[in-house]
Amino acid sequence: MSTYSVIYNTNPYQKAQARTQNQKKARIRAAKKKQALKRQILGIAFMFLTILATVLVSTSCLKGNQVKASSVHEENVYYKTIQVEEGDTLWTLADQYMGNCSFDRQEYIDEVKEMNHLTSDTIESGAYLMIPYVGTISEL
């Protein structure tokens, strides 16, 4: 044995000082491990939130491009030919056939006029007009 080890093993003050230094080193190592663990947890949490945000954004973008099958099949626009009767006007025909269209009465009348090449709002009884009407699948 060397002189230093003999002194170290026999001197109680040096033993206590060595224990204190070892404990201090152990606390420092534990603190560093704890900090490293915190950094790992924060990194994982950040990555998880980034992935979650990406999924949510892409899902909302995809939903904006999707067409709901129920809305496509609920109402359809059909065309039919009718004979104008005495007292019919474009407005009464619009009220009768346009149903719950997404456009208003004037737009409907303009569409009828364009389809039938009418230049005025006047229609004559006995004439035939092609008109659009909204129907559901159950009406087929």
MARDREN-9966 format. One record per atom (N, C-alpha, C): residue in one letter; chain; atom name; x negated, y, z negated. Coordinates in Angstrom, 2 decimals, padded with zeros to 5 digits. Layout:
BEGIN
{"A", "A", "CA", {X, Y, Z}}
...
***
This chain:
BEGIN
{"M", "A", "N", {-000.82, -001.18, 000.00}}
{"M", "A", "CA", {000.00, 000.00, 000.00}}
{"M", "A", "C", {-000.87, 001.24, 000.00}}
{"S", "A", "N", {-000.33, 002.22, 000.62}}
{"S", "A", "CA", {-001.08, 003.47, 000.65}}
{"S", "A", "C", {-000.77, 004.29, -000.58}}
{"T", "A", "N", {-001.55, 005.28, -000.77}}
{"T", "A", "CA", {-001.38, 006.15, -001.94}}
{"T", "A", "C", {-000.05, 006.87, -001.88}}
{"Y", "A", "N", {000.35, 007.28, -000.68}}
{"Y", "A", "CA", {001.60, 008.03, -000.51}}
{"Y", "A", "C", {002.81, 007.18, -000.88}}
{"S", "A", "N", {002.84, 005.94, -000.42}}
{"S", "A", "CA", {003.96, 005.06, -000.73}}
{"S", "A", "C", {004.02, 004.73, -002.20}}
{"V", "A", "N", {002.88, 004.62, -002.84}}
{"V", "A", "CA", {002.86, 004.35, -004.27}}
{"V", "A", "C", {003.42, 005.55, -005.02}}
{"I", "A", "N", {003.02, 006.73, -004.60}}
{"I", "A", "CA", {003.53, 007.94, -005.25}}
{"I", "A", "C", {005.03, 008.08, -004.99}}
{"Y", "A", "N", {005.43, 007.80, -003.75}}
{"Y", "A", "CA", {006.83, 007.93, -003.36}}
{"Y", "A", "C", {007.70, 006.97, -004.17}}
{"N", "A", "N", {007.25, 005.77, -004.28}}
{"N", "A", "CA", {008.04, 004.77, -004.99}}
{"N", "A", "C", {008.03, 004.98, -006.49}}
{"T", "A", "N", {007.05, 005.67, -007.01}}
{"T", "A", "CA", {006.96, 005.83, -008.46}}
{"T", "A", "C", {007.45, 007.18, -008.95}}
{"N", "A", "N", {007.49, 008.21, -008.10}}
{"N", "A", "CA", {007.86, 009.54, -008.52}}
{"N", "A", "C", {009.38, 009.72, -008.36}}
{"P", "A", "N", {010.15, 009.86, -009.46}}
{"P", "A", "CA", {011.60, 010.00, -009.37}}
{"P", "A", "C", {012.03, 011.29, -008.66}}
{"Y", "A", "N", {011.29, 012.35, -008.77}}
{"Y", "A", "CA", {011.64, 013.60, -008.12}}
{"Y", "A", "C", {011.58, 013.45, -006.60}}
{"Q", "A", "N", {010.54, 012.77, -006.13}}
{"Q", "A", "CA", {010.40, 012.55, -004.70}}
{"Q", "A", "C", {011.49, 011.62, -004.19}}
{"K", "A", "N", {011.87, 010.63, -005.01}}
{"K", "A", "CA", {012.95, 009.73, -004.59}}
{"K", "A", "C", {014.24, 010.52, -004.43}}
{"A", "A", "N", {014.55, 011.37, -005.36}}
{"A", "A", "CA", {015.77, 012.17, -005.31}}
{"A", "A", "C", {015.73, 013.13, -004.12}}
{"Q", "A", "N", {014.56, 013.70, -003.87}}
{"Q", "A", "CA", {014.42, 014.62, -002.74}}
{"Q", "A", "C", {014.60, 013.87, -001.42}}
{"A", "A", "N", {014.05, 012.67, -001.32}}
{"A", "A", "CA", {014.19, 011.86, -000.10}}
{"A", "A", "C", {015.65, 011.46, 000.11}}
{"R", "A", "N", {016.34, 011.08, -000.98}}
{"R", "A", "CA", {017.77, 010.73, -000.88}}
{"R", "A", "C", {018.58, 011.93, -000.40}}
{"T", "A", "N", {018.28, 013.09, -000.92}}
{"T", "A", "CA", {018.98, 014.31, -000.55}}
{"T", "A", "C", {018.76, 014.61, 000.93}}
{"Q", "A", "N", {017.55, 014.46, 001.41}}
{"Q", "A", "CA", {017.26, 014.70, 002.82}}
{"Q", "A", "C", {017.98, 013.68, 003.70}}
{"N", "A", "N", {017.98, 012.41, 003.27}}
{"N", "A", "CA", {018.68, 011.37, 004.04}}
{"N", "A", "C", {020.18, 011.65, 004.09}}
{"Q", "A", "N", {020.75, 012.09, 002.97}}
{"Q", "A", "CA", {022.17, 012.41, 002.94}}
{"Q", "A", "C", {022.47, 013.60, 003.85}}
{"K", "A", "N", {021.56, 014.57, 003.82}}
{"K", "A", "CA", {021.74, 015.76, 004.67}}
{"K", "A", "C", {021.70, 015.36, 006.15}}
{"K", "A", "N", {020.75, 014.50, 006.52}}
{"K", "A", "CA", {020.65, 014.02, 007.89}}
{"K", "A", "C", {021.90, 013.22, 008.28}}
{"A", "A", "N", {022.41, 012.41, 007.35}}
{"A", "A", "CA", {023.61, 011.62, 007.62}}
{"A", "A", "C", {024.81, 012.54, 007.85}}
{"R", "A", "N", {024.95, 013.61, 007.04}}
{"R", "A", "CA", {026.03, 014.57, 007.21}}
{"R", "A", "C", {025.93, 015.28, 008.56}}
{"I", "A", "N", {024.72, 015.62, 008.94}}
{"I", "A", "CA", {024.51, 016.29, 010.23}}
{"I", "A", "C", {024.89, 015.36, 011.38}}
{"R", "A", "N", {024.46, 014.07, 011.29}}
{"R", "A", "CA", {024.82, 013.09, 012.32}}
{"R", "A", "C", {026.32, 012.90, 012.39}}
{"A", "A", "N", {026.99, 012.82, 011.22}}
{"A", "A", "CA", {028.44, 012.66, 011.18}}
{"A", "A", "C", {029.14, 013.87, 011.79}}
{"A", "A", "N", {028.63, 015.07, 011.49}}
{"A", "A", "CA", {029.23, 016.29, 012.04}}
{"A", "A", "C", {029.07, 016.34, 013.55}}
{"K", "A", "N", {027.89, 015.91, 014.05}}
{"K", "A", "CA", {027.67, 015.89, 015.49}}
{"K", "A", "C", {028.58, 014.87, 016.17}}
{"K", "A", "N", {028.75, 013.71, 015.54}}
{"K", "A", "CA", {029.65, 012.69, 016.10}}
{"K", "A", "C", {031.08, 013.21, 016.13}}
{"K", "A", "N", {031.48, 013.90, 015.06}}
{"K", "A", "CA", {032.83, 014.45, 014.99}}
{"K", "A", "C", {033.05, 015.50, 016.08}}
{"Q", "A", "N", {032.04, 016.36, 016.31}}
{"Q", "A", "CA", {032.15, 017.36, 017.37}}
{"Q", "A", "C", {032.23, 016.70, 018.74}}
{"A", "A", "N", {031.43, 015.66, 018.95}}
{"A", "A", "CA", {031.45, 014.95, 020.23}}
{"A", "A", "C", {032.81, 014.30, 020.45}}
{"L", "A", "N", {033.38, 013.73, 019.39}}
{"L", "A", "CA", {034.70, 013.11, 019.49}}
{"L", "A", "C", {035.77, 014.14, 019.81}}
{"K", "A", "N", {035.68, 015.32, 019.18}}
{"K", "A", "CA", {036.63, 016.40, 019.47}}
{"K", "A", "C", {036.54, 016.82, 020.93}}
{"R", "A", "N", {035.30, 016.95, 021.44}}
{"R", "A", "CA", {035.11, 017.32, 022.85}}
{"R", "A", "C", {035.71, 016.27, 023.78}}
{"Q", "A", "N", {035.52, 015.01, 023.46}}
{"Q", "A", "CA", {036.08, 013.94, 024.28}}
{"Q", "A", "C", {037.61, 013.99, 024.27}}
{"I", "A", "N", {038.19, 014.18, 023.10}}
{"I", "A", "CA", {039.65, 014.24, 022.98}}
{"I", "A", "C", {040.19, 015.44, 023.76}}
{"L", "A", "N", {039.54, 016.59, 023.62}}
{"L", "A", "CA", {039.98, 017.78, 024.37}}
{"L", "A", "C", {039.84, 017.56, 025.87}}
{"G", "A", "N", {038.77, 016.92, 026.30}}
{"G", "A", "CA", {038.58, 016.63, 027.72}}
{"G", "A", "C", {039.66, 015.70, 028.25}}
{"I", "A", "N", {039.98, 014.67, 027.48}}
{"I", "A", "CA", {041.03, 013.73, 027.90}}
{"I", "A", "C", {042.38, 014.43, 027.93}}
{"A", "A", "N", {042.67, 015.26, 026.93}}
{"A", "A", "CA", {043.94, 015.99, 026.89}}
{"A", "A", "C", {044.04, 016.95, 028.07}}
{"F", "A", "N", {042.97, 017.65, 028.39}}
{"F", "A", "CA", {042.97, 018.57, 029.53}}
{"F", "A", "C", {043.20, 017.81, 030.83}}
{"M", "A", "N", {042.53, 016.66, 030.99}}
{"M", "A", "CA", {042.70, 015.86, 032.20}}
{"M", "A", "C", {044.14, 015.35, 032.30}}
{"F", "A", "N", {044.71, 014.90, 031.19}}
{"F", "A", "CA", {046.08, 014.41, 031.18}}
{"F", "A", "C", {047.05, 015.52, 031.58}}
{"L", "A", "N", {046.88, 016.71, 031.00}}
{"L", "A", "CA", {047.76, 017.83, 031.32}}
{"L", "A", "C", {047.62, 018.25, 032.78}}
{"T", "A", "N", {046.41, 018.20, 033.30}}
{"T", "A", "CA", {046.18, 018.54, 034.71}}
{"T", "A", "C", {046.90, 017.55, 035.62}}
{"I", "A", "N", {046.77, 016.28, 035.32}}
{"I", "A", "CA", {047.45, 015.26, 036.12}}
{"I", "A", "C", {048.96, 015.41, 036.01}}
{"L", "A", "N", {049.46, 015.65, 034.82}}
{"L", "A", "CA", {050.89, 015.83, 034.61}}
{"L", "A", "C", {051.41, 017.03, 035.40}}
{"A", "A", "N", {050.69, 018.14, 035.35}}
{"A", "A", "CA", {051.10, 019.33, 036.10}}
{"A", "A", "C", {051.09, 019.06, 037.60}}
{"T", "A", "N", {050.09, 018.35, 038.08}}
{"T", "A", "CA", {050.01, 018.02, 039.50}}
{"T", "A", "C", {051.20, 017.16, 039.92}}
{"V", "A", "N", {051.54, 016.18, 039.11}}
{"V", "A", "CA", {052.67, 015.31, 039.42}}
{"V", "A", "C", {053.97, 016.10, 039.42}}
{"L", "A", "N", {054.15, 016.96, 038.44}}
{"L", "A", "CA", {055.38, 017.76, 038.38}}
{"L", "A", "C", {055.50, 018.70, 039.56}}
{"V", "A", "N", {054.43, 019.34, 039.93}}
{"V", "A", "CA", {054.47, 020.26, 041.07}}
{"V", "A", "C", {054.74, 019.51, 042.36}}
{"S", "A", "N", {054.07, 018.40, 042.57}}
{"S", "A", "CA", {054.29, 017.65, 043.81}}
{"S", "A", "C", {055.68, 017.05, 043.84}}
{"T", "A", "N", {056.20, 016.63, 042.70}}
{"T", "A", "CA", {057.56, 016.09, 042.66}}
{"T", "A", "C", {058.58, 017.17, 042.99}}
{"S", "A", "N", {058.39, 018.35, 042.43}}
{"S", "A", "CA", {059.34, 019.42, 042.72}}
{"S", "A", "C", {059.24, 019.84, 044.19}}
{"C", "A", "N", {058.06, 019.79, 044.78}}
{"C", "A", "CA", {057.92, 020.11, 046.20}}
{"C", "A", "C", {058.62, 019.06, 047.05}}
{"L", "A", "N", {058.49, 017.80, 046.66}}
{"L", "A", "CA", {059.15, 016.74, 047.42}}
{"L", "A", "C", {060.66, 016.82, 047.29}}
{"K", "A", "N", {061.15, 017.17, 046.11}}
{"K", "A", "CA", {062.59, 017.28, 045.92}}
{"K", "A", "C", {063.17, 018.39, 046.77}}
{"G", "A", "N", {062.40, 019.46, 046.96}}
{"G", "A", "CA", {062.88, 020.57, 047.79}}
{"G", "A", "C", {063.05, 020.16, 049.23}}
{"N", "A", "N", {062.29, 019.14, 049.70}}
{"N", "A", "CA", {062.37, 018.71, 051.08}}
{"N", "A", "C", {063.37, 017.58, 051.29}}
{"Q", "A", "N", {063.87, 017.02, 050.22}}
{"Q", "A", "CA", {064.79, 015.90, 050.36}}
{"Q", "A", "C", {066.20, 016.41, 050.60}}
{"V", "A", "N", {066.95, 015.65, 051.36}}
{"V", "A", "CA", {068.36, 015.94, 051.59}}
{"V", "A", "C", {069.15, 014.91, 050.82}}
{"K", "A", "N", {070.08, 015.39, 050.02}}
{"K", "A", "CA", {070.88, 014.46, 049.25}}
{"K", "A", "C", {071.83, 013.73, 050.19}}
{"A", "A", "N", {071.86, 012.42, 050.06}}
{"A", "A", "CA", {072.73, 011.63, 050.92}}
{"A", "A", "C", {074.20, 011.96, 050.69}}
{"S", "A", "N", {074.56, 012.25, 049.45}}
{"S", "A", "CA", {075.96, 012.53, 049.17}}
{"S", "A", "C", {076.42, 013.82, 049.83}}
{"S", "A", "N", {075.54, 014.84, 049.90}}
{"S", "A", "CA", {075.93, 016.10, 050.52}}
{"S", "A", "C", {076.00, 015.97, 052.03}}
{"V", "A", "N", {075.19, 015.08, 052.60}}
{"V", "A", "CA", {075.21, 014.90, 054.04}}
{"V", "A", "C", {076.50, 014.22, 054.48}}
{"H", "A", "N", {076.98, 013.32, 053.67}}
{"H", "A", "CA", {078.13, 012.53, 054.07}}
{"H", "A", "C", {079.46, 013.06, 053.56}}
{"E", "A", "N", {079.44, 014.05, 052.68}}
{"E", "A", "CA", {080.70, 014.53, 052.14}}
{"E", "A", "C", {081.54, 015.27, 053.17}}
{"E", "A", "N", {080.95, 016.24, 053.86}}
{"E", "A", "CA", {081.69, 017.03, 054.82}}
{"E", "A", "C", {080.96, 017.05, 056.14}}
{"N", "A", "N", {081.70, 016.86, 057.19}}
{"N", "A", "CA", {081.15, 016.91, 058.54}}
{"N", "A", "C", {082.01, 017.83, 059.37}}
{"V", "A", "N", {081.40, 018.44, 060.36}}
{"V", "A", "CA", {082.15, 019.30, 061.28}}
{"V", "A", "C", {082.50, 018.46, 062.50}}
{"Y", "A", "N", {083.79, 018.44, 062.82}}
{"Y", "A", "CA", {084.29, 017.73, 063.99}}
{"Y", "A", "C", {084.92, 018.74, 064.93}}
{"Y", "A", "N", {085.17, 018.32, 066.15}}
{"Y", "A", "CA", {085.80, 019.20, 067.14}}
{"Y", "A", "C", {087.01, 018.49, 067.71}}
{"K", "A", "N", {088.06, 019.28, 067.93}}
{"K", "A", "CA", {089.25, 018.70, 068.54}}
{"K", "A", "C", {089.92, 019.76, 069.40}}
{"T", "A", "N", {090.70, 019.29, 070.32}}
{"T", "A", "CA", {091.43, 020.18, 071.21}}
{"T", "A", "C", {092.87, 020.27, 070.71}}
{"I", "A", "N", {093.37, 021.50, 070.60}}
{"I", "A", "CA", {094.75, 021.71, 070.18}}
{"I", "A", "C", {095.46, 022.56, 071.22}}
{"Q", "A", "N", {096.77, 022.47, 071.22}}
{"Q", "A", "CA", {097.55, 023.34, 072.08}}
{"Q", "A", "C", {098.11, 024.46, 071.22}}
{"V", "A", "N", {097.93, 025.68, 071.69}}
{"V", "A", "CA", {098.38, 026.85, 070.95}}
{"V", "A", "C", {099.90, 026.90, 071.01}}
{"E", "A", "N", {100.51, 027.06, 069.84}}
{"E", "A", "CA", {101.97, 027.14, 069.77}}
{"E", "A", "C", {102.39, 028.59, 069.61}}
{"E", "A", "N", {103.67, 028.84, 069.79}}
{"E", "A", "CA", {104.22, 030.19, 069.66}}
{"E", "A", "C", {103.94, 030.72, 068.25}}
{"G", "A", "N", {103.39, 031.92, 068.17}}
{"G", "A", "CA", {103.11, 032.56, 066.88}}
{"G", "A", "C", {101.73, 032.27, 066.33}}
{"D", "A", "N", {100.96, 031.36, 066.95}}
{"D", "A", "CA", {099.60, 031.07, 066.48}}
{"D", "A", "C", {098.67, 032.24, 066.79}}
{"T", "A", "N", {097.81, 032.51, 065.87}}
{"T", "A", "CA", {096.74, 033.48, 066.08}}
{"T", "A", "C", {095.42, 032.81, 065.69}}
{"L", "A", "N", {094.35, 033.45, 066.05}}
{"L", "A", "CA", {093.05, 032.88, 065.66}}
{"L", "A", "C", {092.92, 032.82, 064.14}}
{"W", "A", "N", {093.53, 033.77, 063.44}}
{"W", "A", "CA", {093.44, 033.80, 061.98}}
{"W", "A", "C", {094.25, 032.66, 061.35}}
{"T", "A", "N", {095.45, 032.39, 061.89}}
{"T", "A", "CA", {096.25, 031.28, 061.33}}
{"T", "A", "C", {095.58, 029.95, 061.64}}
{"L", "A", "N", {094.99, 029.83, 062.83}}
{"L", "A", "CA", {094.27, 028.60, 063.16}}
{"L", "A", "C", {093.04, 028.43, 062.25}}
{"A", "A", "N", {092.37, 029.54, 061.96}}
{"A", "A", "CA", {091.21, 029.47, 061.05}}
{"A", "A", "C", {091.64, 028.99, 059.67}}
{"D", "A", "N", {092.75, 029.56, 059.17}}
{"D", "A", "CA", {093.24, 029.13, 057.85}}
{"D", "A", "C", {093.63, 027.66, 057.86}}
{"Q", "A", "N", {094.18, 027.20, 058.96}}
{"Q", "A", "CA", {094.68, 025.83, 059.05}}
{"Q", "A", "C", {093.54, 024.81, 059.18}}
{"Y", "A", "N", {092.49, 025.14, 059.95}}
{"Y", "A", "CA", {091.49, 024.13, 060.30}}
{"Y", "A", "C", {090.11, 024.31, 059.66}}
{"M", "A", "N", {089.79, 025.48, 059.18}}
{"M", "A", "CA", {088.41, 025.65, 058.71}}
{"M", "A", "C", {088.14, 024.99, 057.36}}
{"G", "A", "N", {089.16, 024.73, 056.56}}
{"G", "A", "CA", {088.96, 024.03, 055.29}}
{"G", "A", "C", {087.99, 024.76, 054.39}}
{"N", "A", "N", {087.11, 024.02, 053.74}}
{"N", "A", "CA", {086.11, 024.61, 052.83}}
{"N", "A", "C", {084.77, 024.73, 053.52}}
{"C", "A", "N", {084.75, 025.40, 054.65}}
{"C", "A", "CA", {083.50, 025.57, 055.40}}
{"C", "A", "C", {082.53, 026.45, 054.64}}
{"S", "A", "N", {081.29, 026.36, 055.06}}
{"S", "A", "CA", {080.26, 027.19, 054.44}}
{"S", "A", "C", {080.22, 028.59, 055.03}}
{"F", "A", "N", {081.03, 028.85, 056.06}}
{"F", "A", "CA", {081.08, 030.19, 056.62}}
{"F", "A", "C", {082.47, 030.78, 056.43}}
{"D", "A", "N", {082.59, 032.10, 056.58}}
{"D", "A", "CA", {083.86, 032.77, 056.31}}
{"D", "A", "C", {084.77, 032.75, 057.54}}
{"R", "A", "N", {085.95, 033.30, 057.38}}
{"R", "A", "CA", {086.97, 033.25, 058.42}}
{"R", "A", "C", {086.50, 033.93, 059.71}}
{"Q", "A", "N", {085.87, 035.09, 059.60}}
{"Q", "A", "CA", {085.44, 035.81, 060.80}}
{"Q", "A", "C", {084.38, 035.02, 061.57}}
{"E", "A", "N", {083.48, 034.37, 060.86}}
{"E", "A", "CA", {082.48, 033.53, 061.53}}
{"E", "A", "C", {083.15, 032.36, 062.24}}
{"Y", "A", "N", {084.16, 031.79, 061.61}}
{"Y", "A", "CA", {084.90, 030.68, 062.23}}
{"Y", "A", "C", {085.58, 031.16, 063.51}}
{"I", "A", "N", {086.24, 032.31, 063.45}}
{"I", "A", "CA", {086.94, 032.85, 064.62}}
{"I", "A", "C", {085.93, 033.16, 065.73}}
{"D", "A", "N", {084.80, 033.73, 065.39}}
{"D", "A", "CA", {083.77, 034.01, 066.40}}
{"D", "A", "C", {083.28, 032.72, 067.05}}
{"E", "A", "N", {083.14, 031.65, 066.26}}
{"E", "A", "CA", {082.73, 030.35, 066.80}}
{"E", "A", "C", {083.78, 029.82, 067.78}}
{"V", "A", "N", {085.06, 029.91, 067.42}}
{"V", "A", "CA", {086.14, 029.44, 068.30}}
{"V", "A", "C", {086.14, 030.25, 069.59}}
{"K", "A", "N", {085.98, 031.57, 069.48}}
{"K", "A", "CA", {085.96, 032.42, 070.67}}
{"K", "A", "C", {084.79, 032.06, 071.59}}
{"E", "A", "N", {083.63, 031.82, 071.00}}
{"E", "A", "CA", {082.46, 031.47, 071.79}}
{"E", "A", "C", {082.63, 030.12, 072.48}}
{"M", "A", "N", {083.16, 029.14, 071.75}}
{"M", "A", "CA", {083.34, 027.80, 072.32}}
{"M", "A", "C", {084.32, 027.80, 073.48}}
{"N", "A", "N", {085.34, 028.66, 073.39}}
{"N", "A", "CA", {086.39, 028.69, 074.39}}
{"N", "A", "C", {086.24, 029.85, 075.38}}
{"H", "A", "N", {085.13, 030.54, 075.34}}
{"H", "A", "CA", {084.82, 031.65, 076.24}}
{"H", "A", "C", {085.90, 032.71, 076.23}}
{"L", "A", "N", {086.37, 033.05, 075.03}}
{"L", "A", "CA", {087.38, 034.10, 074.88}}
{"L", "A", "C", {086.68, 035.44, 074.70}}
{"T", "A", "N", {087.21, 036.46, 075.37}}
{"T", "A", "CA", {086.61, 037.79, 075.24}}
{"T", "A", "C", {087.39, 038.68, 074.29}}
{"S", "A", "N", {088.63, 038.27, 073.95}}
{"S", "A", "CA", {089.43, 039.06, 073.01}}
{"S", "A", "C", {089.98, 038.13, 071.93}}
{"D", "A", "N", {090.65, 038.73, 070.94}}
{"D", "A", "CA", {091.24, 037.95, 069.85}}
{"D", "A", "C", {092.63, 037.41, 070.20}}
{"T", "A", "N", {093.12, 037.73, 071.37}}
{"T", "A", "CA", {094.46, 037.33, 071.79}}
{"T", "A", "C", {094.42, 035.93, 072.39}}
{"I", "A", "N", {095.35, 035.07, 071.94}}
{"I", "A", "CA", {095.52, 033.75, 072.55}}
{"I", "A", "C", {096.97, 033.59, 072.95}}
{"E", "A", "N", {097.18, 032.81, 073.99}}
{"E", "A", "CA", {098.54, 032.63, 074.53}}
{"E", "A", "C", {099.06, 031.26, 074.15}}
{"S", "A", "N", {100.38, 031.18, 073.88}}
{"S", "A", "CA", {100.97, 029.88, 073.55}}
{"S", "A", "C", {100.91, 028.99, 074.78}}
{"G", "A", "N", {100.68, 027.71, 074.54}}
{"G", "A", "CA", {100.56, 026.74, 075.62}}
{"G", "A", "C", {099.11, 026.52, 076.04}}
{"A", "A", "N", {098.23, 027.42, 075.68}}
{"A", "A", "CA", {096.82, 027.27, 076.04}}
{"A", "A", "C", {096.18, 026.21, 075.15}}
{"Y", "A", "N", {095.13, 025.62, 075.67}}
{"Y", "A", "CA", {094.39, 024.63, 074.89}}
{"Y", "A", "C", {093.08, 025.25, 074.40}}
{"L", "A", "N", {092.80, 025.00, 073.13}}
{"L", "A", "CA", {091.56, 025.50, 072.53}}
{"L", "A", "C", {090.80, 024.36, 071.87}}
{"M", "A", "N", {089.49, 024.40, 071.99}}
{"M", "A", "CA", {088.66, 023.46, 071.25}}
{"M", "A", "C", {088.28, 024.17, 069.96}}
{"I", "A", "N", {088.52, 023.50, 068.84}}
{"I", "A", "CA", {088.24, 024.12, 067.54}}
{"I", "A", "C", {087.44, 023.18, 066.66}}
{"P", "A", "N", {086.57, 023.74, 065.84}}
{"P", "A", "CA", {085.87, 022.91, 064.85}}
{"P", "A", "C", {086.73, 022.78, 063.60}}
{"Y", "A", "N", {086.62, 021.65, 062.94}}
{"Y", "A", "CA", {087.28, 021.49, 061.64}}
{"Y", "A", "C", {086.37, 020.65, 060.75}}
{"V", "A", "N", {086.50, 020.90, 059.47}}
{"V", "A", "CA", {085.68, 020.18, 058.50}}
{"V", "A", "C", {086.47, 018.99, 058.00}}
{"G", "A", "N", {085.82, 017.85, 058.00}}
{"G", "A", "CA", {086.46, 016.64, 057.52}}
{"G", "A", "C", {085.50, 015.83, 056.69}}
{"T", "A", "N", {086.05, 014.91, 055.94}}
{"T", "A", "CA", {085.23, 014.00, 055.16}}
{"T", "A", "C", {085.23, 012.64, 055.82}}
{"I", "A", "N", {084.36, 011.76, 055.37}}
{"I", "A", "CA", {084.27, 010.45, 055.96}}
{"I", "A", "C", {085.57, 009.68, 055.80}}
{"S", "A", "N", {086.28, 009.91, 054.72}}
{"S", "A", "CA", {087.53, 009.19, 054.50}}
{"S", "A", "C", {088.61, 009.59, 055.50}}
{"E", "A", "N", {088.45, 010.73, 056.15}}
{"E", "A", "CA", {089.43, 011.17, 057.14}}
{"E", "A", "C", {089.22, 010.55, 058.50}}
{"L", "A", "N", {088.13, 009.82, 058.71}}
{"L", "A", "CA", {087.86, 009.24, 060.01}}
{"L", "A", "C", {088.87, 008.24, 060.36}}
***
